[in-house]
Amino acid sequence: MNKIVKYVLIALLVLGALWAAVFFIKSNSKSAITYETQKPFISSIERKTVATGKVIPEDEVEIKPQISGIIEKIYLEEGVKVKAGDLIAKIKIVPNEQSLNQARGRVRNAEIALNNTKIEYNRNKALFDKGVISSQDFNNLQLQLDQAEQELSNSQADYQIIRRGSAGGSATANTNIRATVAGTILEIPVEEGDQVIQSNNFNDGTTIATIADLSKMIFEGKVDEGEVGKLKVGTPLKISLGAIEGAELDAKLKFIAPKGIEETGAVQFKIEGDVEVSDDIFIRAGYSANASIVLERKDDILVISEALLQFDKDTSKPFVEVATGSIEEQKFERKDIEIGISDGVNVEIVSGLTEEDSVKEWNKTEPIKKGDEEDEENEETEE
């Protein structure tokens, strides 16, 4: 019985040793990574930045009333194209009772003063005709009469303006709100029945409508302080609109703000660019847009993929590994290089490489085999 147990233990030990040997051989049978290489090539690189902003009309004109009152009628709607002089709305005059009463009182006082002056004038005219009073005294009376008549005319005009909105008795000139420029009505922020206030020294007045020429648009955006120094007036821009997929408009930078504004810890500078509006694209005021700006461009330069670069841990200087023999030999040596501009994909090689060099793809990983994927899936399932 002891011999049987002994043989069983020996057999188990042998099987265990065989299993361990098979596992060790299998786990170490994976082939070594074979590094591929790439050659430098001639290309062009341009470094860009993107400014976010919006497309707005170059000029927006606000139409304000000349008198205060209530909107009686609105004749046009937002989005309608207008010419200078087109009727937009009409205002109904609601006179202030106190001002109206004061104006009426001034008219009455002017009438009384004029009547009194006329009586005095007529009495002295008869005396003047008889040669009793001098010519100078009579001329003074004539002046007083003329001034009294003018005062009555002025007070009557003021009374009509307060009552009807116009000195001539017709309020058409002041109560009719007309477009002052040609363009498109962007906004009518009032409704019929709303009270409006005229523009004066103490109040901007109520805006009846906003008009702009949508054929003259500008891009308004912001750029970071680290890039604003590289911008110049006249730099071409490429404007892409968020609301119109695939639409790209040309523009030219026309303004760079001399003062920055701090936003969320970063200083931003306002920029503006004249947009070339295409006839086949209708652009609405306020579309969000991105402006692509070329900061630097170099043509016909030696470049490599930026993924091939490595950086020294101590000096942070760039280097690559170049093949010294055939790809099968997998022998590489380090070469320190000098790099220039980069677009995030390719980088300029200033010195250190030639077109004949084969640069190692150092970050290449070994592809996962199908059997290994199945083993990993089984392990996850068991867990």
CORMO-V401437 format. One record per residue. N is the residue number from 1. RES is the residue in three letters. PSI is psi as a letter, one per 30 degrees, with the letter a starting at -180 (* if undefined). OMEGA is omega in whole degrees, 0 to 359 (none if undefined). BURIAL is I if it has 16 or more other C-alpha atoms within 10 Angstrom, else O. Layout:
n=N res=RES psi=PSI omega=OMEGA burial=BURIAL
n=N res=RES psi=PSI omega=OMEGA burial=BURIAL
//
This chain:
n=1 res=MET psi=e omega=179 burial=O
n=2 res=ASN psi=e omega=180 burial=O
n=3 res=LYS psi=e omega=181 burial=O
n=4 res=ILE psi=e omega=179 burial=O
n=5 res=VAL psi=e omega=180 burial=O
n=6 res=LYS psi=e omega=181 burial=O
n=7 res=TYR psi=e omega=179 burial=O
n=8 res=VAL psi=e omega=179 burial=O
n=9 res=LEU psi=e omega=179 burial=O
n=10 res=ILE psi=e omega=181 burial=O
n=11 res=ALA psi=e omega=179 burial=O
n=12 res=LEU psi=e omega=178 burial=O
n=13 res=LEU psi=e omega=179 burial=O
n=14 res=VAL psi=e omega=179 burial=O
n=15 res=LEU psi=e omega=178 burial=O
n=16 res=GLY psi=e omega=179 burial=O
n=17 res=ALA psi=e omega=178 burial=O
n=18 res=LEU psi=e omega=180 burial=O
n=19 res=TRP psi=e omega=179 burial=O
n=20 res=ALA psi=e omega=179 burial=O
n=21 res=ALA psi=e omega=179 burial=O
n=22 res=VAL psi=e omega=179 burial=O
n=23 res=PHE psi=e omega=180 burial=O
n=24 res=PHE psi=e omega=180 burial=O
n=25 res=ILE psi=e omega=182 burial=O
n=26 res=LYS psi=e omega=183 burial=O
n=27 res=SER psi=f omega=180 burial=O
n=28 res=ASN psi=g omega=182 burial=O
n=29 res=SER psi=f omega=180 burial=O
n=30 res=LYS psi=k omega=183 burial=O
n=31 res=SER psi=l omega=177 burial=O
n=32 res=ALA psi=l omega=180 burial=O
n=33 res=ILE psi=k omega=176 burial=O
n=34 res=THR psi=j omega=183 burial=O
n=35 res=TYR psi=k omega=174 burial=I
n=36 res=GLU psi=l omega=183 burial=O
n=37 res=THR psi=l omega=174 burial=I
n=38 res=GLN psi=k omega=179 burial=I
n=39 res=LYS psi=k omega=173 burial=I
n=40 res=PRO psi=l omega=182 burial=I
n=41 res=PHE psi=l omega=181 burial=I
n=42 res=ILE psi=k omega=181 burial=O
n=43 res=SER psi=a omega=177 burial=O
n=44 res=SER psi=k omega=179 burial=I
n=45 res=ILE psi=k omega=172 burial=I
n=46 res=GLU psi=k omega=180 burial=O
n=47 res=ARG psi=k omega=185 burial=O
n=48 res=LYS psi=l omega=168 burial=I
n=49 res=THR psi=l omega=182 burial=O
n=50 res=VAL psi=k omega=177 burial=I
n=51 res=ALA psi=k omega=178 burial=I
n=52 res=THR psi=k omega=180 burial=I
n=53 res=GLY psi=b omega=182 burial=I
n=54 res=LYS psi=l omega=177 burial=I
n=55 res=VAL psi=k omega=182 burial=I
n=56 res=ILE psi=l omega=177 burial=I
n=57 res=PRO psi=k omega=180 burial=I
n=58 res=GLU psi=e omega=179 burial=I
n=59 res=ASP psi=k omega=174 burial=O
n=60 res=GLU psi=k omega=183 burial=I
n=61 res=VAL psi=k omega=177 burial=I
n=62 res=GLU psi=k omega=180 burial=I
n=63 res=ILE psi=k omega=183 burial=I
n=64 res=LYS psi=l omega=182 burial=I
n=65 res=PRO psi=l omega=176 burial=I
n=66 res=GLN psi=f omega=179 burial=I
n=67 res=ILE psi=l omega=177 burial=I
n=68 res=SER psi=l omega=180 burial=I
n=69 res=GLY psi=a omega=181 burial=I
n=70 res=ILE psi=k omega=178 burial=I
n=71 res=ILE psi=j omega=180 burial=I
n=72 res=GLU psi=e omega=183 burial=I
n=73 res=LYS psi=k omega=173 burial=O
n=74 res=ILE psi=k omega=188 burial=I
n=75 res=TYR psi=f omega=184 burial=O
n=76 res=LEU psi=l omega=180 burial=I
n=77 res=GLU psi=l omega=176 burial=O
n=78 res=GLU psi=k omega=180 burial=O
n=79 res=GLY psi=f omega=181 burial=O
n=80 res=VAL psi=k omega=175 burial=O
n=81 res=LYS psi=k omega=183 burial=I
n=82 res=VAL psi=l omega=172 burial=I
n=83 res=LYS psi=l omega=179 burial=O
n=84 res=ALA psi=k omega=180 burial=O
n=85 res=GLY psi=f omega=179 burial=O
n=86 res=ASP psi=k omega=182 burial=I
n=87 res=LEU psi=k omega=181 burial=I
n=88 res=ILE psi=e omega=184 burial=I
n=89 res=ALA psi=l omega=178 burial=I
n=90 res=LYS psi=k omega=182 burial=I
n=91 res=ILE psi=k omega=174 burial=I
n=92 res=LYS psi=k omega=182 burial=I
n=93 res=ILE psi=k omega=174 burial=I
n=94 res=VAL psi=j omega=186 burial=O
n=95 res=PRO psi=k omega=175 burial=O
n=96 res=ASN psi=k omega=185 burial=O
n=97 res=GLU psi=e omega=180 burial=O
n=98 res=GLN psi=e omega=179 burial=O
n=99 res=SER psi=e omega=180 burial=O
n=100 res=LEU psi=e omega=180 burial=I
n=101 res=ASN psi=e omega=178 burial=O
n=102 res=GLN psi=e omega=179 burial=O
n=103 res=ALA psi=e omega=178 burial=I
n=104 res=ARG psi=e omega=178 burial=I
n=105 res=GLY psi=e omega=178 burial=O
n=106 res=ARG psi=e omega=178 burial=I
n=107 res=VAL psi=e omega=181 burial=I
n=108 res=ARG psi=e omega=178 burial=O
n=109 res=ASN psi=e omega=179 burial=O
n=110 res=ALA psi=e omega=178 burial=I
n=111 res=GLU psi=e omega=179 burial=I
n=112 res=ILE psi=e omega=181 burial=O
n=113 res=ALA psi=e omega=180 burial=I
n=114 res=LEU psi=e omega=179 burial=I
n=115 res=ASN psi=e omega=180 burial=O
n=116 res=ASN psi=e omega=180 burial=O
n=117 res=THR psi=e omega=179 burial=I
n=118 res=LYS psi=e omega=179 burial=I
n=119 res=ILE psi=e omega=180 burial=O
n=120 res=GLU psi=e omega=181 burial=O
n=121 res=TYR psi=e omega=182 burial=I
n=122 res=ASN psi=e omega=180 burial=O
n=123 res=ARG psi=e omega=182 burial=O
n=124 res=ASN psi=f omega=179 burial=I
n=125 res=LYS psi=e omega=178 burial=I
n=126 res=ALA psi=e omega=178 burial=O
n=127 res=LEU psi=e omega=179 burial=O
n=128 res=PHE psi=e omega=180 burial=O
n=129 res=ASP psi=e omega=180 burial=O
n=130 res=LYS psi=f omega=179 burial=O
n=131 res=GLY psi=g omega=182 burial=O
n=132 res=VAL psi=e omega=181 burial=O
n=133 res=ILE psi=l omega=183 burial=O
n=134 res=SER psi=l omega=179 burial=O
n=135 res=SER psi=e omega=180 burial=O
n=136 res=GLN psi=e omega=179 burial=O
n=137 res=ASP psi=e omega=180 burial=O
n=138 res=PHE psi=e omega=178 burial=I
n=139 res=ASN psi=e omega=177 burial=O
n=140 res=ASN psi=e omega=177 burial=O
n=141 res=LEU psi=e omega=178 burial=I
n=142 res=GLN psi=e omega=178 burial=I
n=143 res=LEU psi=e omega=179 burial=O
n=144 res=GLN psi=e omega=178 burial=I
n=145 res=LEU psi=e omega=179 burial=I
n=146 res=ASP psi=e omega=180 burial=O
n=147 res=GLN psi=e omega=179 burial=O
n=148 res=ALA psi=e omega=177 burial=I
n=149 res=GLU psi=e omega=179 burial=I
n=150 res=GLN psi=e omega=179 burial=O
n=151 res=GLU psi=e omega=177 burial=I
n=152 res=LEU psi=e omega=179 burial=I
n=153 res=SER psi=e omega=180 burial=O
n=154 res=ASN psi=e omega=181 burial=I
n=155 res=SER psi=e omega=177 burial=I
n=156 res=GLN psi=e omega=178 burial=I
n=157 res=ALA psi=e omega=178 burial=I
n=158 res=ASP psi=e omega=179 burial=I
n=159 res=TYR psi=e omega=180 burial=I
n=160 res=GLN psi=e omega=179 burial=I
n=161 res=ILE psi=e omega=181 burial=I
n=162 res=ILE psi=e omega=184 burial=I
n=163 res=ARG psi=e omega=187 burial=I
n=164 res=ARG psi=f omega=179 burial=I
n=165 res=GLY psi=g omega=181 burial=I
n=166 res=SER psi=k omega=181 burial=I
n=167 res=ALA psi=f omega=182 burial=I
n=168 res=GLY psi=g omega=181 burial=O
n=169 res=GLY psi=f omega=177 burial=O
n=170 res=SER psi=k omega=185 burial=O
n=171 res=ALA psi=g omega=185 burial=I
n=172 res=THR psi=e omega=185 burial=O
n=173 res=ALA psi=e omega=185 burial=O
n=174 res=ASN psi=e omega=185 burial=I
n=175 res=THR psi=f omega=177 burial=I
n=176 res=ASN psi=j omega=180 burial=I
n=177 res=ILE psi=j omega=184 burial=I
n=178 res=ARG psi=l omega=177 burial=I
n=179 res=ALA psi=k omega=179 burial=I
n=180 res=THR psi=f omega=179 burial=I
n=181 res=VAL psi=l omega=175 burial=I
n=182 res=ALA psi=k omega=179 burial=I
n=183 res=GLY psi=a omega=180 burial=I
n=184 res=THR psi=k omega=178 burial=I
n=185 res=ILE psi=j omega=180 burial=I
n=186 res=LEU psi=e omega=186 burial=I
n=187 res=GLU psi=k omega=170 burial=I
n=188 res=ILE psi=j omega=188 burial=I
n=189 res=PRO psi=g omega=181 burial=O
n=190 res=VAL psi=l omega=177 burial=O
n=191 res=GLU psi=l omega=179 burial=O
n=192 res=GLU psi=k omega=183 burial=O
n=193 res=GLY psi=f omega=179 burial=O
n=194 res=ASP psi=k omega=176 burial=O
n=195 res=GLN psi=k omega=182 burial=I
n=196 res=VAL psi=l omega=182 burial=I
n=197 res=ILE psi=k omega=179 burial=I
n=198 res=GLN psi=l omega=178 burial=O
n=199 res=SER psi=k omega=178 burial=I
n=200 res=ASN psi=a omega=183 burial=O
n=201 res=ASN psi=f omega=185 burial=O
n=202 res=PHE psi=f omega=184 burial=O
n=203 res=ASN psi=k omega=179 burial=O
n=204 res=ASP psi=f omega=182 burial=O
n=205 res=GLY psi=l omega=180 burial=I
n=206 res=THR psi=k omega=178 burial=I
n=207 res=THR psi=k omega=178 burial=I
n=208 res=ILE psi=e omega=181 burial=I
n=209 res=ALA psi=l omega=175 burial=I
n=210 res=THR psi=k omega=184 burial=I
n=211 res=ILE psi=k omega=178 burial=I
n=212 res=ALA psi=l omega=176 burial=I
n=213 res=ASP psi=j omega=184 burial=I
n=214 res=LEU psi=f omega=176 burial=I
n=215 res=SER psi=f omega=178 burial=I
n=216 res=LYS psi=j omega=184 burial=O
n=217 res=MET psi=l omega=176 burial=I
n=218 res=ILE psi=l omega=173 burial=I
n=219 res=PHE psi=k omega=178 burial=I
n=220 res=GLU psi=j omega=182 burial=I
n=221 res=GLY psi=a omega=181 burial=I
n=222 res=LYS psi=k omega=176 burial=I
n=223 res=VAL psi=l omega=182 burial=I
n=224 res=ASP psi=l omega=182 burial=I
n=225 res=GLU psi=f omega=180 burial=O
n=226 res=GLY psi=f omega=183 burial=O
n=227 res=GLU psi=f omega=184 burial=O
n=228 res=VAL psi=f omega=180 burial=I
n=229 res=GLY psi=f omega=180 burial=O
n=230 res=LYS psi=f omega=182 burial=O
n=231 res=LEU psi=k omega=177 burial=I
n=232 res=LYS psi=k omega=176 burial=O
n=233 res=VAL psi=k omega=184 burial=O
n=234 res=GLY psi=f omega=179 burial=O
n=235 res=THR psi=k omega=179 burial=O
n=236 res=PRO psi=k omega=179 burial=I
n=237 res=LEU psi=l omega=172 burial=I
n=238 res=LYS psi=j omega=185 burial=I
n=239 res=ILE psi=k omega=175 burial=I
n=240 res=SER psi=k omega=184 burial=I
n=241 res=LEU psi=k omega=179 burial=I
n=242 res=GLY psi=f omega=183 burial=O
n=243 res=ALA psi=f omega=181 burial=O
n=244 res=ILE psi=j omega=184 burial=O
n=245 res=GLU psi=k omega=177 burial=O
n=246 res=GLY psi=f omega=181 burial=O
n=247 res=ALA psi=k omega=178 burial=O
n=248 res=GLU psi=k omega=184 burial=I
n=249 res=LEU psi=k omega=176 burial=I
n=250 res=ASP psi=k omega=179 burial=I
n=251 res=ALA psi=l omega=177 burial=I
n=252 res=LYS psi=k omega=180 burial=I
n=253 res=LEU psi=k omega=182 burial=I
n=254 res=LYS psi=f omega=183 burial=I
n=255 res=PHE psi=k omega=174 burial=O
n=256 res=ILE psi=k omega=185 burial=I
n=257 res=ALA psi=k omega=177 burial=O
n=258 res=PRO psi=f omega=182 burial=O
n=259 res=LYS psi=k omega=180 burial=O
n=260 res=GLY psi=l omega=178 burial=I
n=261 res=ILE psi=k omega=181 burial=O
n=262 res=GLU psi=k omega=179 burial=O
n=263 res=GLU psi=k omega=180 burial=O
n=264 res=THR psi=h omega=175 burial=O
n=265 res=GLY psi=f omega=180 burial=O
n=266 res=ALA psi=k omega=180 burial=O
n=267 res=VAL psi=k omega=181 burial=O
n=268 res=GLN psi=k omega=179 burial=I
n=269 res=PHE psi=k omega=180 burial=I
n=270 res=LYS psi=k omega=176 burial=I
n=271 res=ILE psi=l omega=177 burial=I
n=272 res=GLU psi=k omega=179 burial=I
n=273 res=GLY psi=k omega=176 burial=I
n=274 res=ASP psi=k omega=183 burial=I
n=275 res=VAL psi=k omega=175 burial=I
n=276 res=GLU psi=j omega=185 burial=O
n=277 res=VAL psi=k omega=178 burial=I
n=278 res=SER psi=k omega=182 burial=O
n=279 res=ASP psi=f omega=183 burial=O
n=280 res=ASP psi=g omega=179 burial=O
n=281 res=ILE psi=k omega=178 burial=O
n=282 res=PHE psi=j omega=183 burial=O
n=283 res=ILE psi=k omega=178 burial=I
n=284 res=ARG psi=k omega=180 burial=O
n=285 res=ALA psi=k omega=177 burial=I
n=286 res=GLY psi=g omega=177 burial=O
n=287 res=TYR psi=k omega=173 burial=O
n=288 res=SER psi=k omega=186 burial=I
n=289 res=ALA psi=l omega=174 burial=I
n=290 res=ASN psi=k omega=179 burial=I
n=291 res=ALA psi=k omega=177 burial=I
n=292 res=SER psi=k omega=185 burial=I
n=293 res=ILE psi=k omega=178 burial=I
n=294 res=VAL psi=j omega=180 burial=I
n=295 res=LEU psi=e omega=183 burial=I
n=296 res=GLU psi=k omega=180 burial=O
n=297 res=ARG psi=k omega=176 burial=O
n=298 res=LYS psi=k omega=181 burial=O
n=299 res=ASP psi=l omega=175 burial=O
n=300 res=ASP psi=h omega=178 burial=O
n=301 res=ILE psi=l omega=178 burial=I
n=302 res=LEU psi=k omega=183 burial=I
n=303 res=VAL psi=l omega=170 burial=I
n=304 res=ILE psi=l omega=176 burial=I
n=305 res=SER psi=k omega=182 burial=I
n=306 res=GLU psi=f omega=180 burial=O
n=307 res=ALA psi=f omega=180 burial=O
n=308 res=LEU psi=f omega=183 burial=I
n=309 res=LEU psi=k omega=169 burial=I
n=310 res=GLN psi=l omega=183 burial=I
n=311 res=PHE psi=k omega=181 burial=O
n=312 res=ASP psi=k omega=183 burial=O
n=313 res=LYS psi=e omega=184 burial=O
n=314 res=ASP psi=e omega=186 burial=O
n=315 res=THR psi=f omega=183 burial=O
n=316 res=SER psi=g omega=178 burial=O
n=317 res=LYS psi=k omega=183 burial=O
n=318 res=PRO psi=k omega=174 burial=O
n=319 res=PHE psi=l omega=175 burial=I
n=320 res=VAL psi=l omega=174 burial=I
n=321 res=GLU psi=k omega=185 burial=I
n=322 res=VAL psi=k omega=180 burial=I
n=323 res=ALA psi=k omega=179 burial=I
n=324 res=THR psi=f omega=179 burial=O
n=325 res=GLY psi=a omega=179 burial=O
n=326 res=SER psi=l omega=180 burial=O
n=327 res=ILE psi=e omega=181 burial=O
n=328 res=GLU psi=f omega=181 burial=O
n=329 res=GLU psi=f omega=177 burial=O
n=330 res=GLN psi=h omega=176 burial=O
n=331 res=LYS psi=k omega=184 burial=O
n=332 res=PHE psi=l omega=175 burial=I
n=333 res=GLU psi=l omega=182 burial=O
n=334 res=ARG psi=k omega=175 burial=O
n=335 res=LYS psi=k omega=175 burial=O
n=336 res=ASP psi=k omega=183 burial=I
n=337 res=ILE psi=l omega=174 burial=O
n=338 res=GLU psi=k omega=184 burial=O
n=339 res=ILE psi=l omega=179 burial=I
n=340 res=GLY psi=b omega=184 burial=O
n=341 res=ILE psi=l omega=181 burial=I
n=342 res=SER psi=k omega=175 burial=I
n=343 res=ASP psi=g omega=180 burial=O
n=344 res=GLY psi=f omega=178 burial=O
n=345 res=VAL psi=e omega=178 burial=O
n=346 res=ASN psi=l omega=181 burial=I
n=347 res=VAL psi=k omega=180 burial=I
n=348 res=GLU psi=k omega=174 burial=I
n=349 res=ILE psi=j omega=180 burial=I
n=350 res=VAL psi=e omega=179 burial=O
n=351 res=SER psi=l omega=176 burial=O
n=352 res=GLY psi=f omega=181 burial=O
n=353 res=LEU psi=l omega=173 burial=I
n=354 res=THR psi=l omega=180 burial=O
n=355 res=GLU psi=f omega=182 burial=O
n=356 res=GLU psi=f omega=182 burial=O
n=357 res=ASP psi=k omega=176 burial=I
n=358 res=SER psi=j omega=187 burial=I
n=359 res=VAL psi=k omega=183 burial=I
n=360 res=LYS psi=k omega=171 burial=I
n=361 res=GLU psi=i omega=190 burial=I
n=362 res=TRP psi=f omega=184 burial=O
n=363 res=ASN psi=g omega=179 burial=O
n=364 res=LYS psi=k omega=179 burial=O
n=365 res=THR psi=l omega=180 burial=O
n=366 res=GLU psi=k omega=179 burial=O
n=367 res=PRO psi=k omega=179 burial=O
n=368 res=ILE psi=k omega=179 burial=O
n=369 res=LYS psi=l omega=182 burial=O
n=370 res=LYS psi=e omega=180 burial=O
n=371 res=GLY psi=e omega=179 burial=O
n=372 res=ASP psi=e omega=178 burial=O
n=373 res=GLU psi=e omega=180 burial=O
n=374 res=GLU psi=e omega=179 burial=O
n=375 res=ASP psi=e omega=180 burial=O
n=376 res=GLU psi=e omega=179 burial=O
n=377 res=GLU psi=e omega=180 burial=O
n=378 res=ASN psi=e omega=180 burial=O
n=379 res=GLU psi=e omega=178 burial=O
n=380 res=GLU psi=e omega=180 burial=O
n=381 res=THR psi=e omega=180 burial=O
n=382 res=GLU psi=e omega=178 burial=O
n=383 res=GLU psi=* omega=none burial=O
//
